[in-house]
Amino acid sequence: MSLFKKRKAVVQSIPEPFTVQDIRVESSICTGEKTIGFYDRSAHRLRYAELVRSEQDVLDFFAQYGETPDTETLRKLITD
């Protein structure tokens, strides 16, 4: 019996009204803190947002939903 088991990566489905094209990285005006999530056009805000500290966090966000960004999309998300 093992006390510390490695968890399997669970791939979530993309939330219903959103697509991969709705993924956006936004930066805080005050602190410069970056978050990634699905942009809700009707509410003008990010949904399911997570903190971004590095490029790996962006890749992990895509992997969480079973997607892989192409290099152009990744570059655009990181530099914005």
Secondary structure, DSSP 8 states (H G I E B T S, - for coil): --SS-----------TT--GGGEEEEE-TTT--EEEEEEETTTTEEEEEEEE-SHHHHHHHHHHTT----HHHHHHHHH-
